[in-house]
Amino acid sequence: MAKLTKSEMFARIALHLTDAEEVAFINHEIELLANKAQRAKNASRKPSKVQVENEALKAEIVDYVASNGSVTIKAVAEAFDKSSQKVTPLMNALVEEGKLTKAVEKRVAHYSLA
């Protein structure tokens, strides 16, 4: 059985109540939970230090690819003195954003400007 949320549990409890005051209380609690979830969803959070650094590095990577043409992850990692494990997700994110294209030749990925 899947774990129930507080709202779902309150809704189940409300089905078994007969007192109008108790039902109103439960419905109010469900509404408060929905409002809290909505506020959390809409909250704008400040990006972390690493996220800011990654965005700056992604911009530098795009400039590097623009000046060097087709590059591999190894070349980018060496150029920026980063590990390939650090560079790979950034390069793939740039592909998803449509800034780079990826072509694989003999199991080696080559990235170029989109």
N, C-alpha and C positions, 0 to 999 in steps of 0.2 A: 504494500500500500504506500502510495506517495505521501510525503510529509505535507501536512496542511499548513497554510499560512494562517496568521492570526485572523485575517478578514474572513477566510473560509470557515475557520472554526467558529467565529462569532455568528456567521450566517447559519451554520448548523444548529447552534444553540438557540438562535432566534426562532427556528422552526418549532421548537418544543415548548416555547414559552406561551403563556396565555395572558398574563398581565400586560396591559398596554404600556404601563410605565417601564417595565423591564424590557419590552421589545423596543421602545423608543430609546432607551439607554444603549442597548446593543447596536441599534442602527446608527446612533451618534458615534459610538466607538468605531464602527466600520467606516464611517465618513471621515473621522479623524485620521485613521490609518491611510485612507486613500489620499487625503490631503498631504500627509507626511511623505508618502511615496512620490506624489507629484512634485513637491518641493525638492526632494532629493534628485529627481530626474532632471529638473530644470536648473539645478544649481550649477553655476559656472565655477569650475575649480581652476586654480592657478596651476599651470604645468610644473612638473617637478624639474629639478636642476638637470637631471639626465635627459628629460624630454627636450628641454631647451637646447642642451648641447647637441643632441641628435638632430634637431631641426637645422642647426647651424652647420653641422657636418654634412647633412644631406645637400644643403645648398652648395657647399664646397665640392662635393662629389659631382654634382651636375656640372659645375664649372670645369672640373677636371676632365670629365667625359667630353665636354664640348671642345676643349682644347686638344684632346688626345685621340678623339675618334672612338673606335671600338676598343673596350678595355675588359680585362678579366677582374674578378674579385681579388685575386692575388696581387695584381698590379695596383689596384686602389688601396688595398691594405698596406702595401709597402710604401706607397706615396704618402699616406697619412699616418704612418707608424701605428697602425691599429691591427688587431687580429682579424683574421678572416671571419671568425665567429661574430665579431662586432659589426663588420661591414656587410655581411650577407643579408641580414634582415633589413638593413637600411636600403640596400640596392633593390631588394624585392619590393619594399614599400614604394620606392620611386617608380618601379615598373607599374605597380597598382595605381599610383597617382597619375600615370600617363606621361611622366617626364622622361622615362627611359624605356627602351625596348630590350628584350632579352632573346638571344639566339643561341642555341646549344649546338656545338660542333664537336664530335668525338668526346662527349661527356664533359666538355668545358663550356661554361656559360660566357658569352660575350655580350656586353652591354654597350648600347649606343643611344644617342639622343633620339627621342621619339619624333 
